[in-house]
Amino acid sequence: MAKVEFLGPIGRAPVEVSVRSLAELKEHFKDDAQLSEWLAICSVAVNDTLVCGLDTPINENDKISLLPPVCGG
């Protein structure tokens, strides 16, 4: 199973999911209203590499990180 990390202010514990692509991950979380809002604005990294396509494949033991926008000075 792949591990999903929710970084920064998302404030959730990591979870393990069985998905084959980022599209399936999005579908997996579709009924969670709060998380759906974050998914719309977060960057996504798979194994510490930023990705942007929903067709990005996910393999067993991959680490998926949801990175919310950050501002600072």
C-alpha positions as CSV (number, residue, x, y, z in Angstrom):
1,M,0.0,0.0,0.0
2,A,1.1,3.6,-0.7
3,K,1.5,6.0,2.2
4,V,-0.2,9.5,2.0
5,E,1.3,12.3,4.0
6,F,-0.7,15.4,4.7
7,L,1.8,18.2,5.3
8,G,1.5,21.6,7.0
9,P,-1.9,22.9,8.1
10,I,-3.9,20.0,6.6
11,G,-3.3,18.4,10.0
12,R,-4.0,14.8,9.4
13,A,-2.1,11.6,10.3
14,P,-0.6,9.7,7.4
15,V,-2.8,7.0,5.9
16,E,-2.1,4.0,3.7
17,V,-4.2,3.5,0.5
18,S,-4.3,1.0,-2.3
19,V,-4.5,3.1,-5.5
20,R,-2.8,2.8,-8.9
21,S,-2.8,6.5,-9.9
22,L,-3.4,10.0,-8.6
23,A,-6.8,9.9,-10.3
24,E,-7.7,6.9,-8.1
25,L,-6.4,8.8,-5.0
26,K,-8.6,11.7,-5.8
27,E,-11.5,9.4,-6.2
28,H,-10.6,7.7,-2.9
29,F,-10.9,11.0,-1.0
30,K,-13.9,12.5,-3.0
31,D,-16.4,12.1,-0.1
32,D,-14.2,14.0,2.4
33,A,-15.3,17.6,1.9
34,Q,-12.5,19.2,3.9
35,L,-9.8,17.1,2.1
36,S,-11.4,17.8,-1.3
37,E,-10.8,21.5,-0.7
38,W,-7.1,20.9,0.1
39,L,-6.7,18.6,-3.0
40,A,-7.8,21.4,-5.2
41,I,-5.0,23.7,-4.1
42,C,-2.1,21.3,-3.0
43,S,0.9,20.3,-4.9
44,V,1.6,16.6,-4.9
45,A,4.9,14.8,-4.6
46,V,5.5,11.1,-5.2
47,N,8.6,9.8,-3.6
48,D,9.7,13.4,-3.0
49,T,9.4,14.3,-6.7
50,L,6.7,16.9,-7.6
51,V,4.2,15.6,-10.1
52,C,1.2,17.2,-11.8
53,G,-0.7,14.6,-13.9
54,L,-3.6,12.6,-12.5
55,D,-2.4,9.7,-14.6
56,T,0.8,9.5,-12.6
57,P,1.2,5.9,-11.6
58,I,1.3,4.9,-7.9
59,N,3.2,1.8,-6.9
60,E,3.1,-0.2,-3.7
61,N,5.3,1.4,-1.0
62,D,5.3,4.8,-2.7
63,K,5.1,7.9,-0.5
64,I,2.6,10.5,-1.7
65,S,2.9,14.0,0.0
66,L,0.2,16.6,-0.2
67,L,1.9,20.0,0.0
68,P,-0.4,22.9,0.7
69,P,0.5,26.4,-0.6
70,V,2.8,28.3,1.7
71,C,3.5,32.0,2.1
72,G,6.1,33.7,4.2
73,G,8.7,36.3,4.2
